[in-house]
Amino acid sequence: MKHAVLNTSSELDSNPDSPQPSRERIERIAAAVPAGKYGWPSRLRSYFIFDLLIWLYTIVLGIVSLPSSLFDTSGRIQHGFARLWSWLIMKTILSPVKVSGLEKIATSKAQVYAVSHASALDIPVLYVYLPFQFRIVFKKELLSYPIVGWHLKRSGQVCINQQNPAASIGSIRSALKTLKGGMPLVIFPEGGRTPDGQVKPFLPGAFFLAIKAQVDVVPVALVGTYELLSMNTYHIKSRPLEMRVGAPISTAGLKGHDIEVLSAKVQKAVEELYWGSSGTSFSAQG
């Protein structure tokens, strides 16, 4: 089987003062993938195999996991179901993940993980490759989705309006209790998926919890997930991915008025991981 290799190192490193390349440079990088590589055979495989299996996993495991919330208040069992769901998805879509940087952090500590968000498949990557139980801060709109919304609500995930954290007092108190009890939180500080593959401005309110709980923020960049499954499509393009974990950023001594400073610092760290000097090699598999 032939492989079309795309190495973005030279493109991404050509301007060291700007870790985020322009749209034109991104388009040149994308153009290096052969036009027919993800043609109709890839689309048909995605629509009639990958997508159908993912829906099957979601419906079956989502329904089976719900009764466990009646007697497991820790959410450990439902986290196990979520990991199984994610593992099945990652095995199905034929997209191996390279993980780097986990050795930089103490995974036993309660920390806030700030993750770049480019794809609906980011969450399965996190469930499989973050080796500990965590809870996710999510947008309230997700509660309207059958099964997914039920799972989020019953498994103790945290629903917060990141643009106006004060409007979610009850959820914030629950999240603070979670952090202080030793449970890590995962947040997507961009507030939603990026529509073009670039890291979007972070919402400062996303770091309110980290400052209130005085816990470290860990920057995480998921590389290749935008190319795997971008917005407004169901076409999953099998390809290698990376999860890059950065060094923890301390919030010790920070107050509410420091939120924007912390947000800018974390965004810079995520961007450097995402467009890092190590570059990115995508091996487009047929």
C-alpha positions in Angstrom: 0.0 0.0 0.0 1.4 3.4 -1.0 1.6 6.3 1.4 1.5 10.0 0.5 3.5 11.8 3.1 3.0 15.4 4.0 5.7 17.0 6.1 4.7 20.5 7.2 7.9 21.3 9.1 9.4 23.7 6.5 6.1 25.5 6.0 5.3 25.9 9.7 8.8 27.0 10.7 9.4 29.6 7.9 8.2 32.4 10.2 9.3 31.7 13.8 7.6 34.9 15.0 4.2 33.7 14.0 3.4 30.1 15.1 0.1 30.3 13.3 0.4 30.1 9.5 -1.8 32.1 7.2 -4.7 30.6 5.3 -2.7 30.6 2.1 0.1 28.5 3.7 -2.4 26.1 5.1 -4.0 25.7 1.7 -0.5 25.0 0.2 0.1 22.4 2.8 -3.2 20.7 2.2 -2.6 20.8 -1.5 0.3 18.4 -1.0 -2.1 15.6 -0.4 -3.0 13.9 -3.8 -6.4 15.1 -4.9 -7.7 11.6 -5.4 -6.5 10.2 -2.1 -9.8 10.9 -0.3 -12.1 10.5 -3.3 -15.3 8.4 -3.6 -13.8 5.1 -2.2 -12.9 7.0 0.9 -16.3 8.7 1.1 -18.2 5.5 0.6 -16.1 3.8 3.3 -16.8 6.6 5.7 -20.5 7.0 5.0 -21.4 3.3 4.9 -19.0 1.8 7.4 -17.3 4.3 9.7 -20.3 6.6 10.3 -22.8 3.8 10.7 -20.6 1.9 13.2 -20.0 5.1 15.2 -23.8 5.7 15.5 -24.2 2.0 16.5 -21.6 2.3 19.2 -23.2 5.6 20.4 -26.7 4.2 20.6 -25.9 0.9 22.2 -23.3 1.9 24.7 -25.1 5.2 25.5 -28.3 3.4 26.4 -26.5 0.5 28.3 -24.5 3.0 30.3 -27.4 5.1 31.6 -28.6 2.7 34.3 -25.1 2.7 35.9 -25.7 6.4 36.9 -28.4 5.3 39.3 -26.0 3.6 41.7 -22.5 5.0 40.7 -22.3 8.6 41.9 -18.5 8.8 41.1 -19.1 8.4 37.3 -16.4 5.8 37.1 -18.6 3.2 35.4 -19.9 5.7 32.8 -16.3 6.9 32.2 -15.5 3.3 31.5 -18.3 3.1 28.9 -17.1 6.4 27.4 -13.6 4.9 27.0 -14.9 1.8 25.5 -17.0 3.8 23.0 -14.0 5.9 22.2 -11.7 2.9 21.8 -14.1 1.3 19.4 -14.3 4.5 17.3 -10.5 4.9 17.2 -10.0 1.3 16.1 -12.8 1.7 13.5 -11.5 4.8 11.8 -7.9 3.5 11.3 -6.2 6.6 12.7 -3.3 5.8 15.1 -2.4 8.5 17.6 1.1 9.5 18.7 1.2 10.9 22.2 3.9 13.1 23.5 4.5 15.2 26.7 2.5 13.1 29.2 5.7 12.6 31.1 5.7 16.4 31.9 2.6 16.2 34.1 1.5 14.5 37.3 -1.6 12.7 36.0 -2.7 12.0 39.6 -3.3 15.7 40.3 -6.5 17.6 39.7 -5.7 20.0 36.9 -7.6 21.7 34.1 -6.7 20.5 30.6 -7.1 23.2 28.0 -7.5 21.4 24.6 -7.6 22.7 21.1 -10.9 21.8 19.4 -11.1 21.1 15.7 -13.2 18.0 15.3 -16.1 16.0 16.7 -13.6 13.1 17.1 -11.5 15.1 19.6 -13.3 13.6 22.5 -12.7 9.9 21.6 -9.0 10.8 21.3 -9.0 12.2 24.8 -10.9 9.4 26.4 -8.5 6.8 24.9 -5.2 8.6 25.4 -5.6 10.5 28.7 -4.9 7.7 31.2 -7.1 8.9 34.0 -10.8 9.7 34.8 -11.8 13.2 34.0 -14.9 15.3 33.5 -15.6 17.6 30.5 -16.8 21.2 30.5 -19.3 21.4 27.7 -21.8 23.8 26.1 -25.4 23.6 27.1 -26.5 23.1 23.4 -25.2 19.5 23.6 -27.9 18.6 26.1 -30.4 18.7 23.3 -28.8 15.7 21.6 -30.5 12.4 22.4 -28.3 9.8 24.2 -25.2 12.1 24.1 -27.0 14.8 26.1 -28.3 12.1 28.5 -24.9 10.7 29.0 -23.3 14.1 29.7 -25.9 15.0 32.2 -26.1 11.7 34.0 -22.3 11.1 34.1 -21.5 14.3 36.0 -20.0 16.3 33.2 -20.1 20.1 33.7 -22.3 22.4 31.7 -21.1 26.0 31.8 -21.6 29.1 29.7 -18.0 30.0 29.1 -18.9 33.4 27.8 -20.7 34.3 31.0 -19.5 31.9 33.8 -21.5 33.8 36.4 -24.7 32.6 34.7 -23.8 29.0 35.6 -23.4 29.4 39.4 -24.7 25.9 40.3 -22.5 24.2 37.7 -19.5 26.2 38.7 -19.9 25.2 42.3 -20.1 21.6 41.3 -17.0 21.9 39.1 -15.0 23.5 41.9 -16.1 20.7 44.2 -15.0 18.3 41.5 -11.5 19.9 41.2 -11.0 20.2 44.9 -12.0 16.5 45.3 -9.1 15.6 42.9 -11.0 15.1 39.6 -9.4 16.7 36.5 -11.4 18.8 34.2 -11.1 19.0 30.4 -12.1 22.3 28.7 -12.2 23.5 25.1 -11.4 27.2 25.6 -12.1 28.2 21.9 -15.8 27.6 22.8 -16.4 25.4 19.8 -14.8 23.7 16.9 -12.5 25.6 14.6 -14.0 25.9 11.0 -10.7 26.3 9.2 -8.1 24.4 11.2 -6.5 27.4 12.9 -6.5 27.8 16.7 -9.3 30.3 17.5 -9.1 33.0 20.2 -9.7 31.5 23.7 -12.6 32.6 25.8 -11.1 34.0 29.0 -14.0 32.7 31.1 -12.9 29.2 30.4 -10.1 29.6 33.0 -12.3 30.9 35.7 -12.5 27.5 37.3 -8.7 27.0 37.3 -8.1 30.3 39.1 -10.9 29.8 41.6 -9.6 26.3 42.5 -5.9 27.3 42.2 -5.0 24.4 40.1 -2.5 24.2 37.1 -3.7 24.5 33.5 -2.2 21.9 31.1 -2.2 22.9 27.4 -3.0 20.1 25.0 -2.9 20.3 21.2 -4.7 17.7 19.1 -3.0 17.7 15.7 -4.6 16.3 12.5 -8.1 16.0 13.8 -9.3 18.9 11.6 -8.0 17.0 8.6 -9.6 13.8 9.9 -13.1 15.2 10.2 -13.7 19.0 9.8 -17.0 20.7 10.4 -20.1 20.3 8.1 -19.0 16.9 6.8 -19.4 13.2 7.7 -16.4 12.2 5.6 -13.8 10.7 7.9 -10.4 10.7 6.3 -8.2 8.1 8.0 -4.8 9.5 8.9 -2.3 9.5 11.8 -3.0 11.9 14.6 -1.0 13.5 17.4 -1.8 14.5 21.0 0.8 16.9 22.3 0.8 17.7 26.0 2.6 20.8 27.3 4.1 21.7 30.6 1.6 22.7 33.3 0.9 26.5 33.8 0.5 27.5 37.4 -2.4 29.6 38.7 -0.9 30.1 42.1 -1.7 33.5 43.5 -3.8 34.6 40.5 -7.1 36.4 41.0 -10.2 37.0 38.9 -8.7 40.0 37.2 -5.8 37.8 35.9 -8.1 35.7 33.7 -7.2 37.4 30.5 -3.5 37.1 31.2 -3.8 33.4 32.0 -5.9 32.9 28.8 -3.3 34.5 26.6 -0.5 32.5 28.2 -2.3 29.2 27.7 -3.3 30.0 24.2 0.3 30.8 23.3 1.3 27.4 24.7 -1.4 25.6 22.8 -0.5 27.3 19.6 3.2 26.5 20.0 2.3 22.9 20.5 -0.1 22.8 17.6 2.3 24.6 15.1 5.4 23.4 16.9 8.9 23.4 15.6 8.7 19.6 15.5 6.3 20.0 12.5 3.7 17.5 11.6 3.8 14.6 9.3 0.6 13.2 8.0 0.7 9.8 6.3 -2.4 9.6 4.1 -3.5 6.0 4.1 -5.6 4.5 1.4 
